[in-house]
Amino acid sequence: MTFYDDIYPFYPLQRTAFIISGRLLAIILVFLMLAVGLLLILPGIRGKTRVFWMLRIMISLFIGVVIVALNFTNSWAEARMTTNVTYKSFSNAVIQAEVGLHVGLYGINVTLRGNPIVQFNETINYNEMFSWHDIAEEEYEQALIKGLPNPILYIVEKFTLSSPCGMIFQYSYSGRFASATLWTAFCCWILSNILFFLPDIVYAGYMTMATAAFIFFSMASFSTIKNVPRCVFSIGEDSFVTEYSHSFWLALATGEHFLVDIPVTFTLQPEVTQFRLFFFFDEDKSCPEGYLNSVFLNGEMHLPLTPKEYFLALR
């Protein structure tokens, strides 16, 4: 039963679909501002050192923004399919839509997009977010009150405490441990940058290796979701299961710089000038001329007299 234009009574109007996380957008903007600010000083650096310094800054900032952003993305594991499904409860309307499940470290995203997007005079484009600490009976009841479509309610129900799948426990614990190790990796990244600027390349290399190691630990922690029996999501006539997605493979690609840091850390010696040029200014080329204090070198420097020596000199 509807009033007009298929608007159901006692239900709030459809909200605008979620586009991008505000926290993720803020993280990207902050690191972009840092990159622009650091690139502004490039004209003051001479010679080939300018190129090496720019590469060093860009690579370091890329690793940093990836580590922080991975905490807030919802694409560690994904599943999607296109099927014919009942749209809403107490209705015989069947729509063709793409249903998607996107798993992050702090919660899930459930998407429903019509194919075509306008069906039954209604725009079918949902993107609902649910965090782990909210996915319980109360949050599920709120979704029922909002009148969300059946496919979204079905997927969210799988992550409630009363669901026989028990997915909420393994997914939430795996996400929390993975997030904790990623923040530890971010702290190691900060320390490695401080050591690079001191400069202490060897210990900075150790901290960079620690950064990569904690990224791999976060991946291993999230991989424990495979330990639970796979819960098949059956919607309409089709079904799907979650698989690793973009954020997981991006974490793997970022952590692979561990393979580069091994030779840099263990083979770096003072005579390896190419590595030193990458991390420091080349002192011989940046300061081609210099002046020596011959008075200081010949030991003819006169220190100021103490009050007692000055008094004796006057006598």
ZATOR-492535 format. One record per atom (N, C-alpha, C): y, x, z; atom name. Coordinates in steps of 0.05 Angstrom, whole numbers. Layout:
% ZATOR-492535
      yy      xx      zz  atom
       Y       X       Z    CA
...
This chain:
% ZATOR-492535
      yy      xx      zz  atom
     -24      17       0     N
       0       0       0    CA
      25      18       0     C
      42      13     -19     N
      67      28     -21    CA
      91      10     -25     C
     115      20     -19     N
     139       4     -23    CA
     147       6     -52     C
     155      29     -61     N
     163      33     -89    CA
     161      63     -95     C
     156      69    -120     N
     152      96    -130    CA
     131     110    -114     C
     110      96    -106     N
      87     107     -92    CA
      95     121     -66     C
     115     111     -52     N
     123     122     -26    CA
     108     107      -4     C
      92     121      11     N
      76     108      32    CA
      93     102      56     C
      90      78      68     N
     105      72      92    CA
      96      88     116     C
     114      92     136     N
     108     105     161    CA
     102     135     157     C
     106     147     134     N
     101     175     130    CA
     128     188     121     C
     133     212     131     N
     157     226     122    CA
     155     233      92     C
     179     237      80     N
     179     244      52    CA
     167     272      48     C
     158     277      24     N
     145     302      17    CA
     165     325      20     C
     156     346      33     N
     174     369      36    CA
     172     388      12     C
     192     405      10     N
     192     425     -12    CA
     170     445      -7     C
     156     453     -28     N
     134     472     -25    CA
     145     499     -16     C
     129     512       1     N
     135     538      11    CA
     135     558     -12     C
     156     575     -14     N
     158     594     -36    CA
     152     623     -27     C
     167     633      -8     N
     163     660       2    CA
     170     661      32     C
     157     678      46     N
     161     680      75    CA
     189     693      80     C
     204     681      98     N
     230     692     105    CA
     228     719     117     C
     208     724     134     N
     204     750     146    CA
     197     771     126     C
     180     764     106     N
     173     783      85    CA
     197     790      68     C
     214     770      62     N
     238     775      47    CA
     258     793      62     C
     260     789      89     N
     278     806     105    CA
     268     834     105     C
     242     838     107     N
     230     865     107    CA
     237     880      81     C
     233     866      59     N
     239     879      33    CA
     268     886      30     C
     286     868      39     N
     315     874      37    CA
     323     897      55     C
     311     899      79     N
     318     922      96    CA
     310     948      84     C
     286     950      73     N
     277     975      61    CA
     292     981      35     C
     300     961      20     N
     317     966      -3    CA
     344     977       4     C
     356     967      26     N
     381     978      35    CA
     378    1007      44     C
     356    1013      58     N
     351    1041      65    CA
     348    1059      41     C
     334    1049      21     N
     330    1065      -3    CA
     356    1070     -18     C
     373    1049     -20     N
     399    1053     -33    CA
     416    1072     -18     C
     417    1069       9     N
     433    1087      25    CA
     424    1116      23     C
     398    1121      22     N
     389    1149      20    CA
     393    1160      -8     C
     391    1143     -29     N
     396    1152     -56    CA
     425    1159     -62     C
     443    1148     -46     N
     471    1153     -50    CA
     479    1182     -44     C
     462    1196     -29     N
     469    1224     -22    CA
     456    1243     -42     C
     441    1233     -62     N
     429    1251     -82    CA
     448    1268     -96     C
     473    1259    -104     N
     491    1277    -118    CA
     498    1302    -102     C
     496    1301     -76     N
     503    1325     -60    CA
     480    1345     -58     C
     457    1340     -71     N
     435    1359     -70    CA
     433    1373     -97     C
     430    1400     -96     N
     431    1416    -121    CA
     403    1421    -131     C
     402    1426    -158     N
     378    1436    -171    CA
     355    1417    -171     C
     331    1430    -174     N
     306    1415    -175    CA
     300    1401    -148     C
     312    1410    -127     N
     307    1398    -101    CA
     315    1368    -101     C
     335    1361    -118     N
     343    1333    -119    CA
     320    1315    -127     C
     305    1323    -148     N
     283    1307    -158    CA
     261    1305    -137     C
     254    1328    -124     N
     233    1328    -104    CA
     241    1311     -80     C
     266    1313     -72     N
     275    1298     -49    CA
     275    1268     -55     C
     282    1260     -80     N
     281    1232     -87    CA
     253    1221     -87     C
     234    1237     -98     N
     206    1228     -98    CA
     195    1225     -70     C
     203    1244     -53     N
     194    1243     -25    CA
     204    1219     -11     C
     229    1212     -15     N
     241    1188      -2    CA
     228    1162     -12     C
     225    1160     -39     N
     214    1136     -50    CA
     185    1132     -42     C
     169    1153     -42     N
     141    1150     -33    CA
     139    1142      -4     C
     155    1155      13     N
     154    1149      41    CA
     163    1120      47     C
     185    1111      34     N
     194    1084      39    CA
     174    1064      28     C
     161    1070       5     N
     141    1052      -5    CA
     118    1048      14     C
     109    1070      26     N
      87    1068      46    CA
      96    1052      70     C
     121    1057      79     N
     131    1042     102    CA
     133    1013      98     C
     145    1005      75     N
     148     976      70    CA
     121     962      65     C
     102     976      54     N
      76     964      50    CA
      62     960      77     C
      64     979      95     N
      51     976     121    CA
      62     953     136     C
      89     950     136     N
     101     927     151    CA
      96     901     136     C
      98     901     110     N
      95     875      95    CA
      67     865      96     C
      47     883      98     N
      19     873      99    CA
      14     856     124     C
      30     860     144     N
      26     843     168    CA
      33     814     164     C
      50     809     144     N
      61     781     141    CA
      53     769     114     C
      36     782      98     N
      27     769      74    CA
       3     751      79     C
      -1     732      62     N
     -23     713      65    CA
     -43     716      41     C
     -48     741      33     N
     -66     745      11    CA
     -86     767      17     C
     -96     769      42     N
    -117     787      48    CA
    -144     777      37     C
    -147     751      38     N
    -171     739      26    CA
    -162     712      13     C
    -173     706     -10     N
    -165     682     -24    CA
    -189     668     -37     C
    -184     643     -43     N
    -204     627     -58    CA
    -188     604     -71     C
    -195     598     -95     N
    -182     576    -109    CA
    -200     564    -130     C
    -195     539    -137     N
    -211     526    -158    CA
    -195     502    -168     C
    -202     493    -192     N
    -190     469    -204    CA
    -212     447    -205     C
    -206     424    -194     N
    -227     403    -192    CA
    -213     376    -191     C
    -230     355    -194     N
    -221     328    -190    CA
    -227     319    -162     C
    -207     309    -148     N
    -209     304    -119    CA
    -193     280    -112     C
    -202     266     -90     N
    -187     244     -80    CA
    -161     254     -67     C
    -139     240     -74     N
    -113     251     -67    CA
    -107     247     -37     C
    -107     222     -28     N
    -100     216       0    CA
    -119     195      12     C
    -119     194      38     N
    -136     175      52    CA
    -128     147      45     C
    -148     129      47     N
    -144     100      42    CA
    -133      95      14     C
    -140     113      -5     N
    -131     109     -32    CA
    -154     118     -51     C
    -157     103     -73     N
    -178     110     -93    CA
    -167     128    -115     C
    -142     137    -112     N
    -130     154    -133    CA
    -144     181    -134     C
    -153     189    -157     N
    -165     215    -161    CA
    -147     232    -179     C
    -142     256    -171     N
    -124     274    -186    CA
    -139     299    -194     C
    -129     312    -215     N
    -139     338    -222    CA
    -119     359    -212     C
    -128     377    -195     N
    -109     396    -182    CA
    -123     422    -177     C
    -107     442    -173     N
    -117     469    -165    CA
    -114     471    -134     C
    -136     476    -121     N
    -136     478     -92    CA
    -139     508     -85     C
    -123     518     -67     N
    -124     546     -60    CA
    -123     551     -30     C
    -137     571     -21     N
    -137     579       7    CA
    -130     609       8     C
    -109     616      23     N
     -99     643      25    CA
     -99     651      54     C
    -114     672      61     N
    -117     680      89    CA
    -101     705      94     C
     -85     705     116     N
     -70     728     125    CA
     -79     737     152     C
     -64     755     164     N
     -70     765     190    CA
     -61     747     212     C
     -42     729     207     N
     -31     711     227    CA
     -37     682     222     C
     -50     676     199     N
     -55     648     193    CA
     -64     645     165     C
     -63     620     155     N
     -72     613     128    CA
     -51     598     114     C
     -52     598      87     N
     -37     582      69    CA
     -56     564      53     C
     -51     539      52     N
     -67     521      36    CA
     -49     509      15     C
     -57     512     -10     N
     -41     502     -32    CA
     -55     480     -48     C
     -40     462     -59     N
     -50     441     -76    CA
     -29     436     -97     C
     -37     442    -122     N
     -19     439    -145    CA
     -32     422    -166     C
     -19     400    -173     N
     -30     382    -193    CA
     -31     394    -221     C
     -50     385    -237     N
     -53     394    -265    CA
     -56     370    -283     C
     -34     358    -293     N
      -6     367    -291    CA
       6     362    -264     C
      29     374    -259     N
      40     374    -233    CA
      50     346    -225     C
      57     329    -244     N
      66     301    -238    CA
      44     282    -245     C
      33     269    -225     N
      12     249    -229    CA
      18     225    -212     C
      12     201    -222     N
      18     176    -207    CA
      47     175    -198     C
      65     185    -216     N
      94     184    -210    CA
     101     200    -185     C
      86     221    -179     N
      91     237    -155    CA
      87     266    -162     C
     104     283    -151     N
     102     312    -155    CA
      82     323    -135     C
      60     333    -145     N
      38     344    -128    CA
      41     374    -128     C
      54     384    -108     N
      58     413    -105    CA
      62     419     -75     C
      39     425     -62     N
      39     430     -33    CA
      33     459     -28     C
      46     470      -8     N
      39     497       2    CA
      45     497      32     C
      24     493      47     N
      27     489      76    CA
      17     514      91     C
      32     522     111     N
      26     546     127    CA
      16     537     155     C
      -5     550     164     N
     -16     545     191    CA
     -22     572     204     C
     -12     576     228     N
     -17     602     242    CA
     -41     598     260     C
     -53     621     268     N
     -77     620     284    CA
     -73     606     311     C
     -50     611     324     N
     -46     600     350    CA
     -39     570     349     C
     -34     560     324     N
     -28     531     321    CA
     -51     515     309     C
     -70     529     297     N
     -93     515     284    CA
    -112     506     306     C
    -108     483     316     N
    -125     471     337    CA
    -124     441     332     C
    -135     427     351     N
    -136     398     348    CA
    -107     386     346     C
     -88     397     361     N
     -61     386     361    CA
     -48     390     333     C
     -51     414     322     N
     -40     420     296    CA
     -53     403     275     C
     -79     399     277     N
     -93     383     258    CA
     -84     354     259     C
     -79     344     284     N
     -69     317     287    CA
     -41     314     275     C
     -24     335     277     N
       2     334     265    CA
       0     333     234     C
     -20     347     223     N
     -24     345     194    CA
     -33     318     186     C
     -49     304     203     N
     -57     277     197    CA
     -33     258     198     C
     -16     262     218     N
       7     245     220    CA
      26     248     196     C
      29     272     186     N
      46     277     163    CA
      35     264     138     C
       9     257     138     N
      -3     246     114    CA
      -8     266      92     C
     -16     290      99     N
     -21     310      79    CA
     -45     302      62     C
     -47     312      38     N
     -70     304      20    CA
     -97     312      32     C
    -117     298      24     N
    -145     303      34    CA
    -155     331      31     C
    -151     345       8     N
    -161     372       5    CA
    -149     391      26     C
    -124     388      33     N
    -111     405      53    CA
    -123     399      80     C
    -126     374      87     N
    -137     367     113    CA
    -165     377     116     C
    -181     375      94     N
    -209     384      95    CA
    -210     414     101     C
    -193     430      88     N
    -194     459      92    CA
    -184     466     120     C
    -163     453     129     N
    -152     459     156    CA
    -172     452     177     C
    -187     430     173     N
    -207     422     192    CA
    -229     443     197     C
    -234     460     176     N
    -254     481     179    CA
    -245     502     198     C
    -219     504     204     N
    -208     525     221    CA
    -201     514     249     C
    -210     490     255     N
    -205     479     282    CA
    -226     489     301     C
    -221     486     327     N
    -239     495     348    CA
    -265     478     348     C
    -263     453     339     N
    -287     436     339    CA
    -304     438     314     C
    -295     454     295     N
    -310     457     270    CA
    -336     472     275     C
    -359     463     264     N
    -384     478     268    CA
    -384     505     254     C
    -366     509     236     N
    -365     535     222    CA
    -357     558     240     C
    -340     552     260     N
    -330     573     278    CA
    -314     594     265     C
    -300     588     243     N
    -285     608     228    CA
    -260     617     243     C
    -248     599     259     N
    -223     606     273    CA
    -226     630     291     C
    -249     633     304     N
    -253     655     323    CA
    -254     682     309     C
    -271     684     289     N
    -274     710     276    CA
    -249     717     260     C
    -237     698     246     N
    -214     703     230    CA
    -190     711     247     C
    -186     697     269     N
    -163     703     286    CA
    -166     730     300     C
    -190     736     310     N
    -194     762     324    CA
    -192     785     304     C
    -204     782     280     N
    -202     803     260    CA
    -173     807     251     C
    -158     786     248     N
    -130     788     241    CA
    -113     802     262     C
    -118     796     287     N
    -103     808     309    CA
    -108     838     311     C
    -134     846     309     N
    -140     875     310    CA
    -129     889     286     C
    -131     877     263     N
    -121     889     238    CA
     -91     893     240     C
     -77     873     251     N
     -48     875     254    CA
     -40     897     274     C
     -55     899     296     N
     -50     920     316    CA
     -53     948     304     C
     -74     952     289     N
     -78     978     276    CA
     -56     984     255     C
     -47     963     241     N
     -26     968     222    CA
       0     976     235     C
       7     963     258     N
      31     971     273    CA
      28    1000     284     C
       4    1007     291     N
       0    1035     300    CA
       4    1054     276     C
      -6    1046     253     N
      -1    1062     229    CA
      29    1065     223     C
      44    1044     228     N
      73    1045     223    CA
      86    1065     242     C
      77    1065     267     N
      88    1085     287    CA
      81    1114     278     C
      57    1118     268     N
      49    1144     257    CA
      66    1152     233     C
      73    1132     217     N
      90    1137     193    CA
     118    1146     202     C
     129    1134     223     N
     155    1142     233    CA
     154    1170     243     C
     133    1177     259     N
     130    1204     270    CA
     127    1225     247     C
     112    1218     227     N
     108    1237     205    CA
     135    1242     191     C
     152    1222     187     N
     178    1227     175    CA
     196    1244     192     C
     195    1240     218     N
     211    1256     237    CA
     201    1285     235     C
     175    1290     234     N
     165    1317     233    CA
     171    1330     206     C
     172    1315     184     N
     179    1326     158    CA
     208    1335     158     C
     225    1322     173     N
     254    1329     173    CA
     260    1351     193     C
     241    1357     211     N
     247    1378     231    CA
     253    1406     220     C
     237    1418     203     N
     213    1409     190    CA
     188    1423     202     C
     166    1408     203     N
     140    1418     212    CA
     119    1405     194     C
     113    1418     172     N
      97    1405     151    CA
      69    1400     161     C
      57    1419     174     N
      29    1417     182    CA
      24    1393     200     C
      40    1391     222     N
      37    1369     240    CA
      46    1343     227     C
      65    1344     209     N
      73    1320     194    CA
      50    1310     177     C
      35    1329     165     N
      11    1322     150    CA
     -10    1310     167     C
     -13    1320     191     N
     -32    1307     210    CA
     -25    1278     215     C
       1    1273     220     N
       9    1246     226    CA
       6    1228     201     C
      11    1239     177     N
       7    1223     153    CA
     -23    1216     150     C
     -40    1235     156     N
     -69    1229     156    CA
     -76    1208     176     C
     -63    1209     199     N
     -68    1188     220    CA
     -58    1161     210     C
     -36    1161     195     N
     -26    1136     184    CA
     -47    1124     165     C
     -58    1140     147     N
     -78    1130     129    CA
    -103    1121     144     C
    -110    1136     164     N
    -135    1129     180    CA
    -132    1102     193     C
    -108    1096     204     N
    -104    1070     217    CA
    -103    1047     196     C
     -94    1053     172     N
     -94    1033     151    CA
    -123    1026     144     C
    -140    1047     143     N
    -169    1042     137    CA
    -181    1027     161     C
    -173    1033     185     N
    -183    1018     208    CA
    -176     988     207     C
    -152     982     198     N
    -144     954     195    CA
    -161     940     174     C
    -167     954     152     N
    -184     942     132    CA
    -212     937     143     C
    -222     957     158     N
    -249     953     170    CA
    -249     930     190     C
    -227     927     205     N
    -226     905     224    CA
    -225     878     210     C
    -210     876     188     N
    -209     851     174    CA
    -235     845     160     C
    -250     866     152     N
    -275     862     138    CA
    -296     849     156     C
    -292     849     182     N
    -312     836     200    CA
    -313     806     196     C
    -295     794     180     N
    -297     765     175    CA
    -323     760     159     C
    -334     780     146     N
    -358     776     131    CA
    -383     775     149     C
    -379     781     175     N
    -401     781     194    CA
    -410     752     201     C
    -391     733     199     N
    -399     706     204    CA
    -411     693     180     C
    -429     674     183     N
    -441     660     160    CA
    -419     647     143     C
    -421     651     117     N
    -401     640      99    CA
    -401     610     100     C
    -377     599     105     N
    -374     570     105    CA
    -365     561      78     C
    -381     546      64     N
    -374     537      37    CA
    -355     514      38     C
    -333     515      23     N
    -314     494      21    CA
    -321     477      -3     C
    -330     453       2     N
    -338     434     -19    CA
    -317     413     -22     C
    -303     414     -45     N
    -282     395     -50    CA
    -288     382     -77     C
    -290     356     -77     N
    -297     342    -101    CA
    -325     349    -110     C
    -328     358    -134     N
    -354     366    -145    CA
    -359     396    -145     C
    -339     410    -136     N
    -341     440    -136    CA
    -338     451    -108     C
    -343     477    -106     N
    -341     491     -80    CA
    -331     519     -85     C
    -321     532     -63     N
    -313     560     -65    CA
    -316     574     -38     C
    -315     601     -39     N
    -315     617     -15    CA
    -294     638     -18     C
    -284     649       4     N
    -262     668       3    CA
    -272     696      -4     C
    -255     711     -19     N
    -261     738     -26    CA
    -236     755     -21     C
    -239     781     -19     N
    -216     799     -14    CA
    -196     796     -37     C
    -170     798     -29     N
    -149     794     -49    CA
    -129     817     -49     C
    -105     811     -59     N
     -85     831     -65    CA
     -78     849     -42     C
     -72     837     -19     N
     -63     853       4    CA
     -85     873      13     C
    -110     865      12     N
    -131     882      20    CA
    -133     906       2     C
    -132     902     -24     N
    -133     924     -44    CA
    -108     941     -43     C
     -85     929     -37     N
     -61     944     -34    CA
     -62     963     -10     C
     -74     953      12     N
     -78     971      35    CA
     -96     994      28     C
    -117     988      12     N
    -135    1010       4    CA
    -121    1030     -13     C
    -105    1021     -32     N
     -90    1040     -50    CA
     -70    1056     -34     C
     -57    1044     -14     N
     -37    1059       2    CA
     -51    1079      20     C
     -74    1072      31     N
     -89    1091      48    CA
    -101    1114      33     C
    -103    1112       6     N
    -116    1133      -9    CA
     -99    1158     -11     C
     -73    1156      -2     N
     -58    1181      -1    CA
     -69    1201      20     C
     -88    1191      36     N
    -103    1209      54    CA
    -118    1231      38     C
    -127    1224      14     N
    -141    1244      -3    CA
    -121    1266     -12     C
     -96    1259     -14     N
     -76    1279     -23    CA
     -67    1296       1     C
     -66    1285      25     N
     -57    1300      48    CA
     -76    1320      58     C
    -102    1317      51     N
    -122    1337      61    CA
    -116    1364      49     C
    -113    1368      23     N
    -107    1395      13    CA
     -79    1404      21     C
     -60    1386      23     N
     -33    1394      31    CA
     -33    1405      59     C
     -48    1392      77     N
     -47    1400     105    CA
     -63    1425     110     C
     -86    1428      98     N
    -104    1450     105    CA
    -100    1474      87     C
     -85    1473      65     N
     -81    1496      48    CA
     -52    1505      48     C
     -35    1491      63     N
      -6    1497      63    CA
      -2    1523      78     C
       9    1543      64     N
      16    1569      75    CA
      44    1576      68     C
      57    1596      81     N
      85    1602      74    CA
      88    1611      46     C
      68    1623      33     N
      71    1632       5    CA
      69    1609     -15     C
      61    1586      -6     N
      58    1563     -25    CA
      86    1550     -28     C
     102    1562     -46     N
     130    1554     -47    CA
     133    1526     -59     C
     115    1517     -76     N
     118    1491     -89    CA
     117    1469     -68     C
      99    1471     -49     N
      98    1451     -28    CA
     123    1452     -10     C
     132    1477      -4     N
     156    1480      12    CA
     180    1468      -2     C
     182    1472     -29     N
     204    1461     -44    CA
     204    1431     -44     C
     180    1419     -43     N
     179    1390     -42    CA
     190    1378     -16     C
     187    1393       6     N
     194    1382      32    CA
     221    1394      42     C
     228    1418      33     N
     253    1430      43    CA
     272    1436      20     C
     296    1443      27     N
     314    1454       7    CA
     306    1483       3     C
     308    1493     -22     N
     302    1520     -28    CA
     325    1538     -19     C
     321    1552       2     N
     343    1568      14    CA
     353    1589      -5     C
     335    1602     -21     N
     343    1624     -38    CA
     361    1614     -61     C
     356    1588     -70     N
     372    1578     -93    CA
     396    1562     -84     C
     393    1549     -61     N
     416    1532     -52    CA
     438    1549     -40     C
     432    1573     -30     N
     452    1592     -19    CA
     449    1619     -33     C
     458    1622     -58     N
     453    1647     -73    CA
     469    1670     -62     C
     491    1665     -49     N
     508    1687     -39    CA
     511    1683      -9     C
     515    1706       4     N
     519    1705      33    CA
     535    1730      42     C
     545    1730      66     N
     561    1751      77    CA
     549    1759     104     C
     547    1786     108     N
     536    1796     132    CA
     558    1807     150     C
     555    1803     176     N
     574    1813     196    CA
     566    1841     203     C
     580    1861     190     N
     573    1889     195    CA
     579    1897     223     C
     600    1885     235     N
     606    1892     263    CA
     584    1885     282     C
     573    1861     277     N
     551    1852     294    CA
     525    1868     289     C
     520    1875     264     N
     496    1891     257    CA
     497    1919     268     C
     522    1931     269     N
     525    1959     279    CA
     527    1961     309     C
     526    1938     322     N
     527    1939     352    CA
     555    1945     362     C
     576    1941     347     N
     603    1947     355    CA
     617    1923     366     C
     603    1902     371     N
     615    1878     381    CA
     623    1881     410     C
     648    1874     417     N
     658    1877     444    CA
     658    1850     458     C
     643    1848     480     N
     642    1823     495    CA
     667    1821     512     C
     676    1797     519     N
     699    1794     536    CA
     694    1805     564     C
     716    1817     576     N
     714    1829     602    CA
     711    1808     624     C
     696    1816     644     N
     694    1799     668    CA
     719    1802     684     C
     725    1784     703     N
     750    1788     720    CA
     750    1814     735     C
     727    1823     745     N
     726    1848     760    CA
     732    1872     742     C
     720    1872     717     N
     726    1894     698    CA
     755    1894     690     C
     766    1871     686     N
     795    1869     679    CA
     813    1880     701     C
     806    1874     726     N
     822    1884     749    CA
     820    1915     751     C
     796    1926     746     N
     793    1955     747    CA
     808    1968     724     C
     809    1955     701     N
     823    1967     678    CA
     853    1968     683     C
     864    1949     697     N
     892    1949     703    CA
     900    1971     723     C
     881    1979     741     N
     887    2000     760    CA
     886    2028     746     C
